[in-house]
Amino acid sequence: MITKLLVVLFSLFLFSSSLRGEEAPVFRAGAFAADVTPQQFPLNMPGGFSGNLAEGANDALHARALVLDDGKTSFALVLVDNLGLSPALIIEAKQLASEKTGIPAEKILISSTHTHSAPGSGGGKEGSPEAAYRQRLLDGIVEAIVKAHETRRPAAVGAAGHPLPEEVFNRRWHLKPGKMIPNPFGKMDEVKMNPGTDPDTLDRPAGPTDPDFLVLSIQNHKREQIALYASYALHYVGATPPKQVSADYFGEFARLMPSRLRGDGTMVAMVANGASGDINNIPFTMTRPPRETYEQIRIVAQKAADAAWFAHRKIETHDKAPRLGMIERQVELRYRRPAEEDIIAARKVLGTKVKEEIDALPRLAQHYAASVIAAAERAEETITVPVQAIRVGDLAICGLPFEVLVEIGLELREKSPFGETMVIGLANGRYGYLPDPEQHALGGYETWLGTNTVEVDSSEILTKHLLEMLGELKGE
């Protein structure tokens, strides 16, 4: 009898030892911010239709990375202070980072803040400042991912949102009768982007806004902040110092957040560009007091940091074992093609040589005429773009490589099966604006051929894919 009892006890001991040897993996997180401020000038900042050379830096640009790892799934969220990184640079950075960390390239999301006061990422001739800056960007993105991966430690996550409606305004407006002027194609749109603040001109905005400031909080087990990944559906603010590189309000927010939350000494904060293709910071129906250079950036960043703090307070508990998941799909879209009448009109515009006749053309007519011809002569019929869906507990993140109009972001948030959903624009590339079919029908800057490059139904195709991907993540 005693022998049988000893056998049972010994078996139980072996079983419990086996369990201790197969403990559930610990959820870990790491974050790092790499300085990618250019060192050589002058550099062109391609945030408009005319040259804008930077001669120095007003404030630093960064590549900020967050790596989450539950022992089975590991992925990286990277945010770079840039107008819109080139797909080629992003692919190269992912490959290098994957080789160094073991994180699959398709498990890395690299997005741009869309600051209009940052150099381009396409590079240039060997030895040029542009070539040097491309290399600095590449090195900085890889460094941020690698060091975030190296600094992983036991962590917990939580997510919440807080409204910040007073800093987002739909920039597409219906005008009063007789106030619309021809677009660059010589036609009349139904809405105008950035129509000014004259009450005799304005009728009503053409769409909504998304007022919610969303945060993903990552803490260590001492409840000290490792990182804060946020999103807000707001374009850049602007009014940066002339001829100076700047991270805009995105960088100022990152600087302020450690003073709002108790960090662990290495806290990294970042706010990604949400679905803000038709949203900016101009209050069209009111007159704002004059601001000094950079002042409005500070105001918006302070309010954003406060909203992030209020959102953070709403997080009741941080989950030490959140369910993670990430899916990437390569989606084929059709390029837009101009009608024959548009091609004929564009060739006529480009054939205009007399100065008086050129001056009589609609604004930007020659620029968009060239876009029409380029679209007509494009050899490819389709383009394949990456879209990503991510799960962190009951938070979902959708990444789209476009300047996504707010209507699309709101639809994804409404139909998502998760408690909260971030929609990140300019994720893994920049392929122009993405309006939905209803906004396409109204016309306006965001829908013009050249500003928008893919077919009218593209937003519906991408939304369908993302909702399917979110459903898969929810069911895992």
Secondary structure by P-SEA (a helix, b strand, c coil): caaaaaaaaaaaaaaaaaaaaaccbbbbbbbbcccccccccccccccccbbbbbccccbbbbbbbbbbbcccbbbbbbbcccccccaaaaaaaaaaaaaacccccccbbbbbccccccccccccccccaaaaaaaaaaaaaaaaaaaaaaaccccccccccccccccccccbbbbcccccccccccccccccccccccccccccccccccccbbbbbbbcccccccbbbbccccccccccccccccccaaaaaaaccccccccccbbbbbbccccccccccccccccccccccaaaaaaaaaaaaaaaaaaaaaccccccccccbbbbbbbbbbcccccaaaaaaaaaaaacccaaaaaacccaaaaaaaaaaaaaaccccbbbbbbbbbbcccbbbbbbcccccaaaaaaaaaaccccbbbbbccccccccccccaaaaaaccccccccccccccaaaaaaaaaaaaaaaaaaac
